[in-house]
Amino acid sequence: MPRQVDHAGRRRLIAEAVCHLADERGLEGVTLRDVAARAQVSMGAVQRCFRTKEEMLVFALGHISERIMERVQARLVRSPAQSAGTALGHAAAEISLLREEHRAEARVWLAFVAQAAVSKVLARTLKANYATLQEAFTHLISEAGEGADRAVPLDPQREARTLLALADGLTTHVLIGHLTPQEAHDVLHAHLAGLWEQPVRPARTASNLPNRSTAH
């Protein structure tokens, strides 16, 4: 009886091989032959799973994105009673990939971002990922901002875009050594605190208006 092949499992195995090679040498160094060798499968097995290298890279990008999102979900599930603001902080910290154990993942993620600048297919995949995250951030900011005491109401969508860009930037700054992970966490937490804790500006009264008679 012919042996059954777990195609989904093989595709994940190949995606892991792509990520390991991308971490070591960047995506430009990823070849089908090297992926087959790292995954310990034949070239034919790789080609049966993916018609082209680009298709393989798109799947690998989706694989690493799913892994990150699974960690976000797991962290939120561990504290189901947390506020929307706390949930937002946990999610932003996870996707920033600041912890030492996620340093290799950060290198691979940025390799994909760089490749997406010249690959329309990868760019579409990344844009879809960012759109999903932005929607989730917008929802959490909107919910958490309902009780915030601010002089100017929050624009949840704009703040979600800002937070997403900040998280990506912190990934890069930690990876190249410009910031330590702790410094990056401090930047992130300060930004989040500023969303909810902006002081209300006092109304201007006659006592604090400039005295025209003393102007030169």
Solvent accessible surface area in square Angstrom, and as a share of the most:
residue,aa,sasa,rsa
1,M,222,0.99
2,P,110,0.69
3,R,198,0.72
4,Q,144,0.64
5,V,57,0.33
6,D,93,0.48
7,H,108,0.48
8,A,55,0.43
9,G,19,0.18
10,R,52,0.19
11,R,71,0.26
12,R,118,0.43
13,L,86,0.43
14,I,0,0.00
15,A,1,0.00
16,E,50,0.22
17,A,3,0.02
18,V,0,0.00
19,C,7,0.04
20,H,97,0.43
21,L,3,0.01
22,A,5,0.04
23,D,40,0.21
24,E,104,0.47
25,R,105,0.38
26,G,18,0.17
27,L,6,0.03
28,E,145,0.65
29,G,19,0.18
30,V,0,0.00
31,T,63,0.37
32,L,41,0.21
33,R,166,0.61
34,D,48,0.25
35,V,0,0.00
36,A,4,0.03
37,A,73,0.57
38,R,98,0.36
39,A,7,0.05
40,Q,165,0.73
41,V,30,0.17
42,S,65,0.42
43,M,59,0.26
44,G,26,0.25
45,A,4,0.03
46,V,0,0.00
47,Q,93,0.41
48,R,172,0.63
49,C,13,0.08
50,F,3,0.01
51,R,208,0.76
52,T,73,0.42
53,K,73,0.31
54,E,75,0.34
55,E,49,0.22
56,M,1,0.00
57,L,11,0.05
58,V,38,0.22
59,F,56,0.23
60,A,0,0.00
61,L,0,0.00
62,G,23,0.22
63,H,28,0.12
64,I,0,0.00
65,S,14,0.09
66,E,109,0.49
67,R,70,0.26
68,I,11,0.06
69,M,59,0.26
70,E,113,0.51
71,R,55,0.20
72,V,6,0.03
73,Q,99,0.44
74,A,46,0.35
75,R,57,0.21
76,L,41,0.21
77,V,108,0.62
78,R,169,0.62
79,S,48,0.31
80,P,115,0.72
81,A,105,0.82
82,Q,43,0.19
83,S,69,0.44
84,A,13,0.10
85,G,17,0.16
86,T,62,0.36
87,A,10,0.08
88,L,0,0.00
89,G,10,0.10
90,H,44,0.20
91,A,6,0.05
92,A,0,0.00
93,A,10,0.08
94,E,5,0.02
95,I,19,0.10
96,S,0,0.00
97,L,3,0.02
98,L,2,0.01
99,R,89,0.32
100,E,121,0.54
101,E,119,0.53
102,H,16,0.07
103,R,40,0.15
104,A,42,0.33
105,E,15,0.07
106,A,1,0.01
107,R,99,0.36
108,V,4,0.02
109,W,21,0.07
110,L,39,0.19
111,A,21,0.16
112,F,0,0.00
113,V,50,0.29
114,A,69,0.54
115,Q,60,0.26
116,A,11,0.08
117,A,88,0.68
118,V,123,0.71
119,S,13,0.08
120,K,163,0.69
121,V,46,0.26
122,L,1,0.01
123,A,29,0.22
124,R,149,0.54
125,T,29,0.17
126,L,9,0.04
127,K,139,0.59
128,A,60,0.46
129,N,34,0.18
130,Y,53,0.20
131,A,62,0.48
132,T,84,0.49
133,L,21,0.11
134,Q,41,0.18
135,E,128,0.57
136,A,45,0.35
137,F,2,0.01
138,T,33,0.19
139,H,119,0.53
140,L,28,0.14
141,I,0,0.00
142,S,50,0.32
143,E,88,0.39
144,A,25,0.20
145,G,20,0.19
146,E,145,0.65
147,G,75,0.72
148,A,28,0.22
149,D,102,0.53
150,R,50,0.18
151,A,42,0.33
152,V,79,0.45
153,P,113,0.71
154,L,26,0.13
155,D,61,0.32
156,P,37,0.23
157,Q,97,0.43
158,R,117,0.43
159,E,19,0.09
160,A,0,0.00
161,R,116,0.42
162,T,59,0.34
163,L,0,0.00
164,L,15,0.08
165,A,68,0.53
166,L,41,0.20
167,A,1,0.01
168,D,41,0.21
169,G,29,0.28
170,L,7,0.03
171,T,3,0.02
172,T,48,0.28
173,H,71,0.32
174,V,8,0.05
175,L,46,0.23
176,I,127,0.64
177,G,60,0.58
178,H,120,0.54
179,L,35,0.18
180,T,70,0.41
181,P,50,0.31
182,Q,115,0.51
183,E,79,0.36
184,A,0,0.00
185,H,42,0.19
186,D,77,0.40
187,V,61,0.35
188,L,0,0.00
189,H,95,0.42
190,A,68,0.53
191,H,51,0.23
192,L,13,0.06
193,A,36,0.28
194,G,39,0.37
195,L,7,0.04
196,W,57,0.20
197,E,126,0.57
198,Q,52,0.23
199,P,107,0.67
200,V,78,0.45
201,R,178,0.65
202,P,118,0.74
203,A,83,0.65
204,R,168,0.61
205,T,71,0.41
206,A,90,0.70
207,S,109,0.70
208,N,81,0.42
209,L,91,0.45
210,P,105,0.66
211,N,91,0.47
212,R,217,0.79
213,S,98,0.63
214,T,93,0.54
215,A,76,0.59
216,H,232,1.04
